Amino acid sequence: MHAYPLFIDGRAATGAGKLVVTDKYTGEGFAEVALAGRTDVDAAMLAAGRAAATMAAMPAHRRGEILARAAALLRERREDFAQTIVVEAGKARKYARAEAERGAQTFAIAAEEAKRIHGETVPLDAVPPGEGYFGFYLRRPVGVVVAISPFNFPLNLVAHKVAPALAAGNAVVLKPASTTPVTALKLGEVLAAAGLPAGALNVVVGSGSTVGEQLVADPRAAKITFTGSAAVGRRLTAVAGIKKLTLELGNTSPVVIAADADLDLAAQKCAVGAFYNSGQVCISVQRIYCDREVFPAFRDRFVAATRAMVVGDPKDENVDVGPMIDESEARRIEGWIGEARAAGAELLTGGRRERAVVWPTVLAGVTREMKVVAEEAFAPVASLIACDDFDRALAEADSTPYGLQASVFTRDLDRVLRAVRRLDFGGVIVNDAPSFRADHMPYGGTRQSGLGREGVRFAVEDMTNIQMVAIRMAT
């Protein structure tokens, strides 16, 4: 097994222990990663604090050059990163390659955004006390950003935290998911090779309850950006104190299929959106509300598209669906499916498990109280629900404490506008699955789906502070 140290202040650090990272399909160890102790976390925060001053003073064009070089290096190493994602995350190779490319794109976007950070003039004389004053504001980096990333996109969701933070002139302490830390450690190598100053990115590995909480509670952290479960998000909010927070906390992503929808398109998009990465995506298709008039036709198309997916070893070029992140998660969703069937749900396809692999599963006859409908499944399971009309389907789709992304399939512009008004979600996607995301768009949720927005430009805004300047002019 290859050994990976921590990355602190531009140097390797041995840490306080060792973690074996497994191949998620075979269950065998393939890498040994250093685990951070309290002194390692403190050293990372200290290094980031020093580097924050260097980054803040660095000209925008220089930050852009470093990020552009990182994007180029990521493209050069695309196959290496894709292979690492396949092994440590269990993601099918075709999707791992797509993630590697998206990670490079995110850094390329950040390279451009680094040169676009600006303020505005403020007409202070709009009120009588402002007469004789000239006003403008600037955006200043917050300082040290603590980034806590999940396992499901071990490169691109790291990129969405690290790249905008560096573009804005901050320093970062990154804690990747313990199940998929190798990709993040390799990214540290890339950024060092791209010319990033020592300490501007530090990577520490460890559990959320120890390393994560120590980072979040540290008063030297000015900004926390976290992707994960709502329960952990609530805990971090309680621990963080007065700091800027971006929280992306998941969804029970709904899709509404209108009677006039292109059913072939909807079935294909929903099948991929529900089952790629074994459904372990915050915006994975979970609840499908279909007009009763076309329900049988859509059901047959969706089940056929689901059954056509190839399940197995993610290293195989032909595979669409590999393992879940571990067998305990596979057993959890197997239990949820069993509970739904015991309560009256109909299994249309799937429901099979072998170790950590769960076959794409489609249920019908579900109720809103069932876990597979009410809670985020984060697994390869989708539920079909017939609705009497479009407006009823919208109401059911919106009946959730979450609000990340939803989608509708229709050819009718009036229906599109009704959906946009009715659905309280951070994103409404039309004629594609809710899993659609472009890396420069504002991405984030309402309600229990979190706070703030990702998407490089919007993340940069959250990773800077406004400084107002008012100049009293000589009379």
N, C-alpha and C positions, 0 to 999 in steps of 0.2 A: 504493500500500500504506500502511496505517495504521502509524505508528511507535509502539512501546511501550517506554518506559524501564524500568529496574529500579525497584523500590520499596524504599527504604532509609530508615529513621528518619522515616517519614511523608512523604518527599519523593521526587520523581523523580531518578534517577541515570542518567547517560549511558552508563556502563559502559566497557569496553575494546575493544569490537568490536560487530559486528552479525550477527544471525542472521535469515535469511529463513525464515518459517514457511509451509508449503505447504498448499494445498487437497489433501487426501489422495486425492480422486477425480480431479481434473483434473491434479494435479501442478504447478499454477501457484502462484506466491507470492501470499499475500494479506495478510501482515503482516511488519513488520520489528521485531525485538526486540533490545534491548541485551543484550550478553553481559558477564558479570561477569569482572573480573580479580581478582588476589589482593587488591588494595587495596579493591575493592568488597566482597569476602567479609569482610575484616577489619572494614570499616566496619559491615557488617550485624551481625556478632557483637558489636561494641562497642555498637551501638545497642540490641541485644536485651539485653545485660547491664545497661544502664541502665534499660531499660523493665521488666525482670524485677522490680526492686525496687518499681516503681510498681504493677505487676500484683499482686504478693504483698500489698501494703498495701490494695488496692482491696476494698471490701466485696463480699460474695458477691452481694447484690442488684444491685449496679452491674454486675458482670460479666454477670449474667443479663440485665439490660436491654440491654446492648450486643449480646449474642449474639441475643436475641430481635429486636432491630431489624435485625440483619444477615439473619436468616431472612426477615423481612418484605420487606426490600429485594431479596433473591434472588428472592422470589416475584414482586415487581413487575417484575423484569428477566428473568423466566423465559425468554421467547422469545429475548431477546438472548443469554443464556447457552446456550440450546439451539442456536441458530444457530451460535455459535462452536464448540461441541462437534461439530456436524455437519461443519463445514468443517475444523477443525484435527485432529480425531480420525477423521473418516470414519464416524462412528456414524450409523446410520439415524435419521431425524428423530424417529420415535416413541420410540425408546430414549433419544435425547438429551433430549427433553422429560421423560421419566421420571427421567433422571439429574438434571436441573435441579431438579425437585421434591424428589427425595431429598436433594440437597445442602441445600435449605432446611430439610427435616425434620431433618437431622443437626444443623444449627445450633439449631433449635428444641428438640431433645432436650438439647443441651448447655446451653441457657439454663436449663432446669430442673435439670439435674445440678449446675450451678454452685452451686445453693442447697441441695444435699443432701450436700455433702462433710462428713464428720463422723468422729470417732473413737469410742472405746469405753472404758468403765472396765475395769480389769484387777484382779481380786481378788488382790492381792499376798499377803494372808494365807493363801492356799492352800498356802504352804510356810512353815515356821517362821521363816526370816529375814525374811519379809515382814510379820510381825506388827507392828502399830503404824504401817503405811504405807498411804497411799491412792494408787492408781495409775490413770492413764488415758493414752491416746495420742491424738495429733492427726495430721492429714495436712497436710503443708506442700508447696507447689509446689517442684519440683526446681530451677527457675531458667530456663535457656535450653534449649529443645527444638529440635533440628535435624530437620526433616521432609523426606524425599526421596520424591517421589511418582511414580507411573508414568503412562504415556500413556493407558491404556485407560479410566480414569474420571477425566478431568482436573479435574472439580469435586468429585464425591462422595468420592473417595479422598483428595483434599486436605482436604476438610471433616472426614474421619475422623481426620486428624492435627491440623489447626489448631484445630477447635472444642473438643475436650476439653482441649487444652493451654491454651487461653485460659480455659476454664471453671475449670481447676485453679489459675489465677493465675500461669501462666508467660508467657514471651515466646517467639516462634518465629522461626527463620530457615528459610524454605521454599525448596527447590530443586525446581521442577517438572520433568517430563520436557522435554527440549529440543525434542521433536517437537510438544508441546502446551502451550506456556507461556502462551498468551494468556489462557486461562480463569483461571489462577491470578493473573495480573496484574490482571484485572478484579475478582477476589475481593478483592484488596488495596484497590481503590477502594471496594468495598462496605463493608469493615470500617472504613475511614477515615471514610466517611460515617455509619457507625453509631456513631461516637464512640470507637473504639479509640485509646488513647494512641499517640503516635508511637513507633516502635521496637518495639511489641509484636508486630507482624508485619512481617517483611522478606522480600521475594521477590527471589532472585538466580537467574539463568539461566546454565547452562553445562554442560559435560560432567561425567559422574560421575567420570572419572579425574582431573579437575582441581578443579573447584569442589566436587564431592561429597566427594572425599577430603580436601580442605582443611577443609571443614566438620566432617566426622566426626572428624578428628584433632585439632581445636581443643580445648584443655583447658577452654575456657569453656563448651563444650557439656556439659550434664549428662545429656541423654537423646537418643537417636537413634531415630527411627521411620522405617522403610524398607519399601517394597513394591517387589518386583522379583524377579529371578532368584536361584536358589540360589547360583550362582557369584559373583554380585556380593555377595550376603549374606555369604558366607564371607569375601570380601575385606574388607568393611566391619568384620566382627567382628575381623579381624586388625589393622585400622588404628585402631579406636576406642579401644582401651585400656580403662581401668576406667570404664565409663559404663553407664547403663541402656539396654537395647536392646529394641526391638520389631521383629521381622523377619517379614514375610509373604512367603513365597518360592515359592508356587505349588503345583501338584498335577498328578496325572494322573487326574482325577476319575472314579471308577467309579460305575456304576449297576447294581443287581441287580434283575432282573425275575423274580418268582416265578411259578409256574404259575397261581396264583389271581389275579394282578394284573389290574387294569382296563387292558387293552391299548390301548384308544383314548386314555385319559388319559395312559398312560405314553409312547405314541408322540408325542403333541402336546407334552408337557412336555419330553421329551428332545430333540425337534427344536429347540424354542426355546432350551433350555439348551445345546445344542451349537453353535448357529450365530448367535445374536444377537451383535452386535459382532464379527462374523466369527470367533467362537470365541476372541477375545482377552480372555479372562476367566480368572482364576486358578482358578475353580470351574466352568469350562465342561465340559459332558459330553464325555468322551473315550473311555472304555471301558464298553461295555454288555454285561453278562453275563446271558444270558437262559436260562431253563429250556428244555431241548431240546424238551419237550412242546409248548410254545407258540412256539417260535422262528420257524417259518415265518409264523405269523399276525402276530407282532410285527414281524418284518422287513418284511413287506409294508406294514404300517401306518406304520412309521417311514420307509421309503423314500418312500411317498406324501406324508407330511407334510413331508419334506425337499424333495421336488420342487415342492411347492406354494409354497415360499418365493420371494419376488420379489427378484431380484438386480439391482443397478445403482447409480444415483446416489443417495446417501443423502439428498439434498435433496428427492427425490420422496417424497411422503407415503405412497405405497403400497409403498415398498421395505422389505424386511426385512434384507437383507444388503448392505452396502457394501464398500468396499475395506479391505484390511489397512493397517497403519500405513505401510508403504512397500513398494516392489516387491521389494526384497531379501528381506523376510520372506515375501512371496508366492512367490518363487522357492524359498526354503528349504523351505516345506511342499510345494511341487510336487515337489521332489526327494525328500522323505520318502515321499510317496505313490508316486512312481515306484519307489523302492527296495522298498517293501512289495509292489507288484505284481510286480516282478521276482522276489521271493522266494516268490511263490505267493498273495498276497492277491487277493481278487476285488473289483473295483470295481462296486458296486451302483448308484451314481449320483454325479454330479459329476466331479471330477478336472480340470475345465477352469479355465484362468487367462487373464485379459486384463489386462495391466499389473499393478496391485496388487490386482485383484479375483480372488478364488478362489471358485468355486461350491461350495456346501455338498456335502461329500463323505462317502459312507458306504462303508466297507470291511467285508468279511467274510473268513473264512479266514486271519485274522492269527495271528501267534505272539507270545508275550510278549517275544521278543528284538527285534522290530521297533521302530524309533524311534517309530512312531505309537502304540505301546502302552507302551513302557518309559520314554519321555521326555515331558516336557510339550510338547504340540503347540502350544498357544497359537495356534490356527488353526481354520478351519472344517472339521474332519475328525473323524469318530467311527467307532469300530470295533465291530462286532457279533460276539459270541463265544457259542456255544452251550455250556451246561453241563448235566451229567447230573442234578444236584440242587441245592437251595438252599444247602446247607452248602458244597458244592464251589464254588459261585459266590461265596459270601462269602470263602472262602479265596483265590480268585483275585483278587478285588477288593482284598483286604488285602495282596496280594503286591506291594509297592511301597515304595520308600524315603520316599515322601511320605505326608502324613496331614492334609490340610486339610478337605475335606468329601467325603462319599459319600452315596449315596441308595439306598433300596430301595422297590420297588413291590409291595405285598402287602395282602390283606385280613385276614391271620392275625396276631393279636396275639402269638402264640408266636414266629412268624418275626421280627416286629419286635424282640422282646426278644433273640432269638438274634443278630440283626444288631448291636444295640447292644453286646452283650457281645463279639462277634467282631471288629468293625471298630475299629481303632485310629486314629480320625480326630478332629479337633477338633469336627466336626459330623456328625451322621447325620440325614439328611432322609428323611422317610417320605411316600411318595406324592406326591413332587414331585422335581424335578431337584436335583442338588447345587449348582446355581447359585442356589438360594433364599437370600436374606439379608434380614433385617430389621435396620434400622440401629441398634437399641438392644440387639441380642442380642450375647453374647460371640462373637467371630469370630476364629479363628486356628487354627493347626495343631499337629500333633505331628511328630516325626521331622524330616525335612529340609524340612518345610513352614514351619518358623520357630519364633520365640519370642514369648511374650506374646500378648495379646489386644487386638483393637479392639472397637468397640461402645462408645458414649460413656462409660458408667459404668465399664467395665472399662479403657478407655484412661486415664481420669482416675486410676484407682488406680495404673496404671503410670507416670503422670506426676506422682506425688506421692511424698514420703518420709514414713515413719512416724517421729514424734518421741514417744518415751516420756517420761512425767513421773511421778516417784515422790516423794511428799510424806511426810516423816516427821512424824507428828502429835504434838503436844505431849501429854505424859502428865499 
